[in-house]
Amino acid sequence: MLDLPATPVAGERPNPIESATLTDRPEDFSTPFIRVVAMARDAVVNITAESEGSYRGTRLDEYFRFFGLGRPMTQRSYGTGFIFRKDGYILTNNHVISGAERVQVTLSDDESYWAKVVGTDPATDLGVLKFEPKGDVPIIPFGHSDELQIGEWVVAIGNPFPQQGLDRTVTAGVVSAKGRKNLRFADGNVIYQNYIQTDASINPGNSGGPLLNLQGEVIGINAAISSPTGGSVGIGFAIPIDFARAVVPDLIAHGEVSRGWLGVSDIRDVPREVLEESHLSTSAITFDKVLRGSPAAAAGLKPLDIIYVYDGKTFEDANDFRFLVATTSINKKIELKLMRSGKPMTINVGIGDRSEALRAMQSPRQLPYSDEYWLGMEVSECTPELAYRLGVDCHASGGVIVTNVIPGSPAYNRNVMPGVIIVEIDKYKIKDLSDYREAVVNMKNRKKSISFIIYDTEGNTRWVGIDPRG
C-alpha cells in the first residue's frame, strides 16, 4: 500500500512524486532481470590486455628505429570477464588475452589489479586469469547450458565500447538457437563450436562476459557477433558453459587442455538413408582410417564402423562426437555402441592422450613440410577418375583435391582429409594445380592462420582456417 501524505491544506495539490517511495513500488512494475543483475553485476570485470607491438610508422620513428632508438608501440585490447571463484579466478575469452604481456582487471568498485594469465585454449576460445583480491569478492556460479530452451530469457553483462566507459552494460534477450557450428571467429582457430545464439545485444568489448539465465547462473560466455556493421544487430554468440566445465580444470591445473584421443580419422556424419537401413534412430558417425598404435586399433575398431553411442551418450554430429572424445579423461575406459556390416556391437576402449599422440606423429622426417606437402597436405589435379576413387565429385569451378594428409600436421589438426577439394586460398581462386602452386609460393612464409575455402566430402562448401604453426 502506498503511504499517502496527510490531508492537504485547502488549495494545495498533493505531489505524486513525494507520495510514494521506490521501495513502495508494486511488484508488477519490476522484472525478473533486476534480481539477476543484482546477483551478478559486481562479479563482472573489465579487462585491459597489453602487448608490445610493431614500431610506430612515422618517418621520424623509422629513423630512430634504424639507429636502435625506436620505441615499440603498446597495443591494447579490451574485453570482459567474470569472477567464478572466491580466490580470484576469472573466466574470459582466449582472444581477449591471447599474447598479452600484461593484463589488468578492474572490478565494479573501480579497484584495479594486475592479473596473471593462468591458461588459454584457442580450440574453444576460453581463457582463465587469476588476481589476488584484497577482500571478499562476488562470484557467478556455473549453470547448465545443456538445459537451455530456445526462446528462454537470458541476460548479458559486459563492457561494450570500453573507451567510452560503458562498463557493466546490461542487455536482455532470448536464446535464438543452439548448436551453431562452422562459424568463422577468433582468427579461425576455434575447433570445437557449439554456440548459443542470442538476440541480447553484444557489442565490441563484451567478449568474455557472462550470458545468464533467470536464476543468475552463467550459461554462456559471450564470444562474438555476426554483423554487417560491426555493431550488434541481434545476432550474438556465446560459448556454452558446459564447454567451460570440461576445459577450466585443466587450464587451472596445467595452463593448457589435455584432450582425449581415439585414433580414428576422416570422421564424417552417416547419411540419413544409411541410418534408416541400419535401423538407427539416432545420429551416427563413421570413419575411413584407424591409426596404427592408437586406442581404436587396440580395441579392434575397423574403418567404416558406424558409431552411434559414445560412453552412454548420443551426439548430434561429427563435431559433437569429436568434442565428446576430446573432453574424455585420459585413460578412461569408455563403451562404444556401433554397427559393423549391419550387426550391432559393443566395444570398450581406453582413451589416449591427444597431445602425446601428435608429438609422436611429428617425427623429424615429416617436418618441415616441403612444397609438395605444404601444411601437411598432398594435392593433385581433380580428375574424374581420382574423384571417383576418393568418393567425391569434382567442383564446378575447378580446384585441387587433397590426396594425403600427414598425421599431426597443421592440416590434420583442422580435420582436413583426403577427398577435400580446395577452391580458394586466402582469396586466391584455385582452378588447377598451377594456381595452387602459385598460392603456396605466396603463402608459405605466413605465420598466422591461412583462410581456405574447401568443398568437403559431404558436398558442402565451407571455410577452414589452418595455422601454419600447428
C-alpha positions as CSV (number, residue, x, y, z in Angstrom):
1,M,0.0,0.0,0.0
2,L,1.2,3.5,-0.8
3,D,1.9,5.9,2.0
4,L,-0.1,9.0,1.2
5,P,0.6,12.3,2.9
6,A,-1.7,13.9,5.3
7,T,-4.8,15.6,4.1
8,P,-3.6,18.6,2.1
9,V,-4.2,22.2,3.1
10,A,-7.1,23.7,1.2
11,G,-6.0,24.8,-2.2
12,E,-2.9,22.6,-2.3
13,R,-2.5,19.6,-4.6
14,P,-0.6,16.5,-3.4
15,N,2.8,15.9,-5.0
16,P,2.6,12.5,-6.7
17,I,6.4,12.1,-6.6
18,E,6.5,12.6,-2.9
19,S,3.6,10.4,-2.3
20,A,5.4,7.1,-2.7
21,T,9.0,5.8,-2.2
22,L,10.9,3.5,-4.5
23,T,10.5,0.6,-2.1
24,D,6.8,1.0,-2.2
25,R,6.7,0.3,-5.9
26,P,4.3,-2.5,-6.8
27,E,6.0,-5.8,-7.8
28,D,4.1,-5.6,-11.1
29,F,6.5,-2.9,-12.2
30,S,9.6,-5.0,-11.6
31,T,11.1,-7.6,-14.0
32,P,13.0,-10.8,-13.3
33,F,16.1,-9.2,-14.7
34,I,16.5,-6.9,-11.7
35,R,17.3,-9.8,-9.4
36,V,19.7,-11.4,-11.9
37,V,21.6,-8.2,-12.4
38,A,21.8,-7.6,-8.6
39,M,23.3,-11.1,-8.2
40,A,25.8,-11.0,-11.0
41,R,26.8,-7.4,-11.9
42,D,29.5,-6.9,-9.3
43,A,31.3,-10.1,-10.4
44,V,31.8,-8.8,-13.9
45,V,35.2,-7.3,-14.6
46,N,36.8,-5.0,-17.2
47,I,39.9,-6.5,-18.8
48,T,42.7,-4.5,-20.5
49,A,45.4,-6.7,-22.1
50,E,48.6,-5.1,-23.3
51,S,51.4,-6.3,-25.5
52,E,54.3,-4.6,-27.3
53,G,53.5,-4.3,-31.0
54,S,55.3,-3.1,-34.0
55,Y,57.2,0.3,-34.2
56,R,55.2,3.4,-34.9
57,G,55.1,4.1,-38.6
58,T,56.2,7.7,-38.9
59,R,59.3,8.6,-40.8
60,L,60.9,10.0,-37.6
61,D,60.2,6.8,-35.8
62,E,61.7,4.8,-38.6
63,Y,64.8,7.0,-38.5
64,F,65.2,6.3,-34.7
65,R,64.5,2.6,-35.2
66,F,67.3,2.5,-37.8
67,F,69.7,3.6,-35.0
68,G,68.2,1.3,-32.5
69,L,66.4,4.1,-30.7
70,G,62.8,3.4,-31.8
71,R,60.1,2.7,-29.2
72,P,57.7,-0.2,-29.9
73,M,54.0,0.8,-29.7
74,T,52.0,-0.6,-26.8
75,Q,48.9,-2.4,-28.2
76,R,45.8,-2.7,-26.0
77,S,42.8,-4.9,-26.3
78,Y,39.7,-4.7,-24.2
79,G,37.2,-7.1,-23.1
80,T,35.1,-8.6,-20.2
81,G,35.4,-11.4,-17.8
82,F,33.7,-12.6,-14.7
83,I,34.9,-14.0,-11.3
84,F,33.9,-17.6,-10.7
85,R,36.0,-18.4,-7.7
86,K,36.4,-16.5,-4.4
87,D,40.2,-16.8,-4.7
88,G,40.3,-14.5,-7.7
89,Y,39.9,-16.8,-10.8
90,I,38.3,-15.1,-13.8
91,L,36.9,-16.7,-17.0
92,T,37.0,-14.9,-20.3
93,N,37.7,-15.5,-24.0
94,N,41.1,-16.6,-25.2
95,H,41.0,-13.9,-28.0
96,V,40.8,-11.2,-25.3
97,I,44.0,-12.2,-23.6
98,S,46.0,-14.2,-26.2
99,G,49.6,-12.9,-26.5
100,A,49.2,-10.4,-23.7
101,E,52.3,-9.4,-21.7
102,R,50.3,-7.5,-19.1
103,V,46.7,-7.9,-18.0
104,Q,44.8,-5.5,-15.8
105,V,41.3,-6.2,-14.4
106,T,39.0,-3.5,-13.0
107,L,36.3,-4.5,-10.5
108,S,32.9,-2.9,-10.0
109,D,34.3,-0.7,-7.2
110,D,36.8,0.7,-9.7
111,E,39.7,-1.1,-7.9
112,S,42.3,-2.4,-10.5
113,Y,44.5,-5.4,-10.2
114,W,47.3,-6.9,-12.3
115,A,46.2,-10.4,-13.3
116,K,48.2,-13.5,-14.4
117,V,47.2,-15.5,-17.5
118,V,46.7,-19.0,-15.9
119,G,45.9,-20.7,-19.2
120,T,44.3,-20.3,-22.6
121,D,42.6,-22.7,-25.1
122,P,42.3,-21.5,-28.7
123,A,40.4,-24.6,-29.7
124,T,37.4,-23.4,-27.5
125,D,38.3,-19.7,-27.3
126,L,38.4,-19.8,-23.5
127,G,41.0,-18.3,-21.1
128,V,41.5,-18.1,-17.3
129,L,43.0,-15.2,-15.3
130,K,44.0,-15.0,-11.7
131,F,44.3,-12.0,-9.4
132,E,44.8,-11.6,-5.7
133,P,41.7,-9.9,-4.2
134,K,42.2,-7.7,-1.2
135,G,38.9,-8.9,0.4
136,D,35.8,-10.8,-0.3
137,V,34.7,-10.7,-3.9
138,P,31.4,-11.7,-5.5
139,I,31.3,-14.7,-7.9
140,I,28.9,-16.0,-10.5
141,P,28.0,-19.7,-10.3
142,F,28.0,-22.0,-13.3
143,G,24.7,-23.2,-14.6
144,H,24.0,-25.9,-17.2
145,S,23.8,-24.8,-20.8
146,D,22.5,-28.2,-21.9
147,E,19.3,-27.4,-20.2
148,L,18.7,-24.2,-22.1
149,Q,15.5,-24.0,-24.2
150,I,15.1,-22.0,-27.4
151,G,13.1,-18.9,-26.5
152,E,14.3,-18.8,-22.9
153,W,15.1,-15.4,-21.5
154,V,18.8,-14.6,-21.0
155,V,20.8,-11.6,-19.7
156,A,24.2,-10.4,-21.0
157,I,26.5,-8.2,-19.0
158,G,29.7,-6.7,-20.4
159,N,31.8,-3.7,-21.3
160,P,30.8,-2.5,-24.8
161,F,33.0,0.2,-26.4
162,P,35.2,0.3,-23.3
163,Q,36.9,3.5,-24.3
164,Q,33.6,5.2,-23.8
165,G,33.4,4.0,-20.2
166,L,30.2,1.9,-20.7
167,D,31.2,-0.6,-18.0
168,R,28.8,-3.4,-17.0
169,T,26.1,-2.7,-19.5
170,V,23.1,-5.0,-19.1
171,T,21.1,-6.3,-22.1
172,A,18.4,-8.9,-22.3
173,G,17.0,-11.2,-25.0
174,V,16.2,-14.8,-25.7
175,V,18.0,-17.9,-26.8
176,S,17.6,-17.7,-30.5
177,A,19.2,-21.0,-31.4
178,K,21.6,-23.7,-30.0
179,G,24.3,-25.7,-31.6
180,R,25.6,-23.2,-34.1
181,K,28.8,-24.6,-35.7
182,N,31.2,-23.9,-38.6
183,L,31.4,-20.2,-37.8
184,R,34.5,-18.1,-38.5
185,F,35.6,-16.5,-35.3
186,A,38.8,-15.8,-33.3
187,D,41.2,-16.0,-36.2
188,G,39.7,-19.3,-37.4
189,N,41.3,-21.3,-34.5
190,V,38.1,-22.3,-32.7
191,I,37.8,-26.0,-33.5
192,Y,35.1,-27.0,-31.0
193,Q,32.0,-25.0,-31.8
194,N,28.5,-25.4,-30.4
195,Y,27.5,-21.8,-29.9
196,I,24.4,-20.4,-28.2
197,Q,22.8,-17.8,-30.4
198,T,21.0,-14.9,-28.7
199,D,19.5,-11.6,-29.6
200,A,20.6,-10.0,-26.3
201,S,22.8,-7.1,-27.6
202,I,26.5,-7.9,-27.7
203,N,29.0,-5.3,-28.9
204,P,32.8,-4.9,-29.2
205,G,34.2,-5.2,-25.7
206,N,31.5,-7.6,-24.5
207,S,33.7,-10.6,-25.3
208,G,34.3,-12.8,-22.3
209,G,31.3,-11.5,-20.4
210,P,28.6,-13.8,-18.9
211,L,25.3,-14.8,-20.5
212,L,23.0,-15.6,-17.6
213,N,19.8,-17.4,-17.0
214,L,17.0,-16.1,-14.8
215,Q,18.5,-18.0,-11.8
216,G,21.6,-15.7,-12.1
217,E,23.8,-18.6,-13.3
218,V,26.2,-18.2,-16.2
219,I,25.2,-20.5,-19.0
220,G,27.4,-19.0,-21.7
221,I,30.5,-16.8,-22.3
222,N,29.8,-14.1,-24.8
223,A,32.2,-14.5,-27.7
224,A,31.2,-12.9,-31.0
225,I,28.6,-11.3,-33.2
226,S,27.5,-11.6,-36.8
227,S,27.1,-8.1,-38.2
228,P,27.5,-6.2,-41.4
229,T,28.1,-3.0,-39.5
230,G,30.5,-4.1,-36.7
231,G,27.8,-3.4,-34.0
232,S,25.0,-5.5,-32.6
233,V,22.2,-6.4,-35.0
234,G,20.7,-9.1,-32.7
235,I,22.9,-12.0,-33.7
236,G,25.3,-12.8,-30.9
237,F,27.1,-16.0,-30.0
238,A,28.1,-17.4,-26.6
239,I,30.2,-20.4,-25.7
240,P,28.2,-22.9,-23.7
241,I,29.2,-23.1,-20.1
242,D,29.3,-26.9,-20.3
243,F,32.3,-26.4,-22.6
244,A,34.0,-24.4,-19.9
245,R,33.3,-27.2,-17.3
246,A,35.4,-29.5,-19.5
247,V,38.2,-27.0,-20.0
248,V,38.7,-24.9,-16.9
249,P,40.0,-27.5,-14.5
250,D,42.9,-28.3,-17.0
251,L,43.6,-24.6,-17.6
252,I,43.9,-24.1,-13.8
253,A,46.0,-27.2,-13.2
254,H,48.3,-27.2,-16.3
255,G,47.8,-24.0,-18.2
256,E,46.6,-26.0,-21.2
257,V,44.0,-28.6,-22.0
258,S,44.7,-32.4,-22.0
259,R,42.4,-33.8,-24.7
260,G,41.3,-37.4,-25.3
261,W,42.3,-39.3,-28.4
262,L,40.6,-42.2,-30.0
263,G,42.8,-42.6,-33.1
264,V,40.3,-42.6,-36.0
265,S,40.5,-40.1,-38.8
266,D,38.4,-38.9,-41.7
267,I,35.4,-38.8,-39.4
268,R,32.1,-37.9,-41.1
269,D,28.3,-38.0,-40.4
270,V,26.4,-41.1,-41.5
271,P,23.8,-40.1,-44.1
272,R,20.1,-40.4,-43.2
273,E,19.4,-43.2,-45.7
274,V,22.2,-45.3,-44.2
275,L,20.8,-44.7,-40.7
276,E,17.4,-45.9,-41.9
277,E,18.9,-49.0,-43.5
278,S,20.8,-49.7,-40.2
279,H,17.5,-49.2,-38.2
280,L,19.2,-46.4,-36.2
281,S,17.0,-43.6,-34.8
282,T,20.0,-41.5,-33.6
283,S,22.8,-39.6,-35.4
284,A,25.9,-41.6,-36.0
285,I,29.5,-41.2,-37.4
286,T,31.8,-43.3,-39.4
287,F,35.4,-43.1,-40.4
288,D,37.9,-44.2,-43.1
289,K,41.1,-44.8,-41.1
290,V,42.2,-46.4,-37.8
291,L,45.7,-45.1,-36.9
292,R,48.3,-47.7,-36.1
293,G,49.1,-48.0,-32.4
294,S,46.0,-45.9,-31.4
295,P,43.4,-46.8,-28.7
296,A,41.0,-47.5,-31.5
297,A,43.3,-50.0,-33.1
298,A,44.0,-51.7,-29.8
299,A,40.2,-52.0,-29.2
300,G,39.6,-53.5,-32.6
301,L,37.7,-50.7,-34.3
302,K,37.7,-51.0,-38.1
303,P,37.2,-48.5,-40.9
304,L,33.5,-47.8,-41.8
305,D,32.3,-49.0,-38.4
306,I,29.2,-46.9,-37.5
307,I,29.3,-45.5,-34.0
308,Y,26.0,-44.2,-32.6
309,V,26.6,-44.2,-28.8
310,Y,29.7,-42.9,-27.0
311,D,30.2,-43.6,-23.3
312,G,26.4,-43.8,-22.9
313,K,25.7,-40.6,-24.8
314,T,24.2,-39.9,-28.2
315,F,25.6,-37.0,-30.2
316,E,24.3,-34.6,-32.9
317,D,27.0,-34.9,-35.5
318,A,30.7,-35.5,-36.1
319,N,31.7,-32.2,-34.4
320,D,29.8,-33.2,-31.3
321,F,31.5,-36.6,-31.4
322,R,34.9,-35.1,-31.6
323,F,34.2,-32.9,-28.6
324,L,33.0,-35.9,-26.6
325,V,36.3,-37.7,-27.3
326,A,38.4,-34.6,-26.6
327,T,36.8,-33.9,-23.2
328,T,37.1,-37.5,-22.0
329,S,39.6,-38.1,-19.2
330,I,42.9,-39.6,-20.4
331,N,43.0,-43.4,-19.7
332,K,39.3,-43.6,-19.0
333,K,37.6,-46.8,-20.3
334,I,34.5,-46.0,-22.3
335,E,32.0,-48.0,-24.2
336,L,31.1,-47.6,-27.8
337,K,28.0,-48.9,-29.4
338,L,28.4,-49.4,-33.1
339,M,27.1,-51.2,-36.2
340,R,29.5,-53.3,-38.3
341,S,28.3,-54.9,-41.5
342,G,24.7,-54.5,-40.3
343,K,25.3,-56.1,-36.9
344,P,25.2,-54.3,-33.6
345,M,28.4,-54.5,-31.4
346,T,29.7,-53.1,-28.2
347,I,33.4,-52.3,-27.8
348,N,35.3,-51.0,-24.8
349,V,38.3,-48.6,-25.4
350,G,40.8,-46.8,-23.2
351,I,41.1,-43.1,-24.3
352,G,44.6,-41.9,-25.1
353,D,46.3,-38.5,-24.8
354,R,46.0,-36.4,-28.0
355,S,49.0,-34.2,-27.2
356,E,51.3,-37.2,-26.8
357,A,50.0,-38.8,-29.9
358,L,50.6,-35.7,-32.0
359,R,54.1,-35.3,-30.7
360,A,54.8,-38.9,-31.6
361,M,53.5,-38.5,-35.1
362,Q,55.5,-35.4,-35.8
363,S,58.8,-37.1,-36.4
364,P,61.8,-35.1,-37.8
365,R,61.4,-36.7,-41.2
366,Q,57.9,-35.1,-41.6
367,L,58.9,-31.6,-40.7
368,P,59.4,-29.1,-42.1
369,Y,56.9,-29.8,-44.9
370,S,58.1,-29.3,-48.5
371,D,56.0,-27.5,-51.1
372,E,54.7,-31.0,-52.1
373,Y,53.4,-31.4,-48.6
374,W,52.6,-27.8,-47.7
375,L,50.9,-27.7,-44.3
376,G,51.0,-31.5,-44.4
377,M,48.8,-31.9,-47.4
378,E,49.5,-33.6,-50.7
379,V,47.3,-32.5,-53.6
380,S,46.6,-33.3,-57.2
381,E,44.5,-32.2,-60.1
382,C,40.9,-33.2,-59.6
383,T,40.4,-35.7,-62.4
384,P,37.1,-37.7,-62.6
385,E,39.0,-40.9,-62.0
386,L,40.7,-39.7,-58.8
387,A,37.5,-38.1,-57.6
388,Y,35.6,-41.3,-58.1
389,R,38.3,-43.3,-56.2
390,L,38.0,-40.9,-53.2
391,G,34.2,-40.9,-53.3
392,V,33.6,-37.2,-54.3
393,D,32.6,-35.1,-57.3
394,C,34.9,-32.5,-58.8
395,H,33.8,-29.0,-58.1
396,A,32.3,-27.0,-60.9
397,S,34.8,-24.2,-60.6
398,G,37.8,-26.5,-60.6
399,G,40.2,-26.7,-57.6
400,V,42.7,-29.3,-56.4
401,I,41.9,-32.4,-54.5
402,V,43.7,-33.4,-51.3
403,T,45.1,-37.0,-51.7
404,N,47.0,-37.4,-48.5
405,V,47.4,-35.7,-45.1
406,I,50.3,-36.2,-42.7
407,P,49.0,-37.1,-39.2
408,G,49.8,-34.3,-36.7
409,S,50.3,-31.7,-39.4
410,P,48.5,-28.3,-39.4
411,A,46.0,-29.5,-42.0
412,Y,45.4,-32.7,-40.0
413,N,44.7,-30.6,-36.8
414,R,42.0,-28.7,-38.7
415,N,40.3,-32.0,-39.8
416,V,41.3,-31.7,-43.5
417,M,41.0,-35.1,-45.0
418,P,41.7,-36.9,-48.3
419,G,38.9,-36.1,-50.8
420,V,38.6,-32.5,-49.8
421,I,38.7,-30.1,-52.8
422,I,40.5,-26.7,-52.3
423,V,38.8,-24.0,-54.3
424,E,40.3,-20.8,-52.7
425,I,43.3,-19.9,-50.5
426,D,43.4,-16.5,-48.8
427,K,41.2,-15.0,-51.7
428,Y,43.4,-16.7,-54.4
429,K,41.0,-18.6,-56.6
430,I,42.3,-22.1,-57.2
431,K,41.2,-23.6,-60.5
432,D,44.1,-26.0,-61.1
433,L,47.5,-27.2,-59.8
434,S,49.3,-24.2,-61.2
435,D,47.1,-21.8,-59.2
436,Y,47.7,-23.9,-56.1
437,R,51.5,-23.8,-56.5
438,E,51.4,-20.0,-57.0
439,A,49.4,-19.7,-53.8
440,V,51.9,-21.8,-51.9
441,V,54.8,-19.6,-53.1
442,N,52.9,-16.5,-51.8
443,M,51.7,-18.1,-48.6
444,K,54.5,-20.5,-47.4
445,N,56.2,-17.9,-45.2
446,R,53.0,-16.8,-43.5
447,K,53.0,-17.2,-39.7
448,K,49.3,-16.6,-39.0
449,S,46.2,-18.6,-39.9
450,I,45.5,-19.0,-43.6
451,S,42.0,-19.0,-44.9
452,F,40.8,-21.9,-47.2
453,I,37.5,-22.4,-49.0
454,I,37.0,-26.1,-49.5
455,Y,34.4,-28.4,-51.0
456,D,34.2,-31.3,-48.5
457,T,33.4,-35.0,-48.8
458,E,29.8,-34.3,-47.9
459,G,29.3,-31.9,-50.8
460,N,29.3,-28.8,-48.7
461,T,31.4,-25.7,-49.5
462,R,32.8,-24.3,-46.2
463,W,35.6,-22.2,-44.7
464,V,38.5,-23.5,-42.7
465,G,41.5,-21.7,-41.2
466,I,44.8,-23.5,-41.0
467,D,47.5,-22.2,-38.6
468,P,51.0,-23.0,-40.1
469,R,52.4,-23.2,-36.6
470,G,50.3,-26.3,-36.0
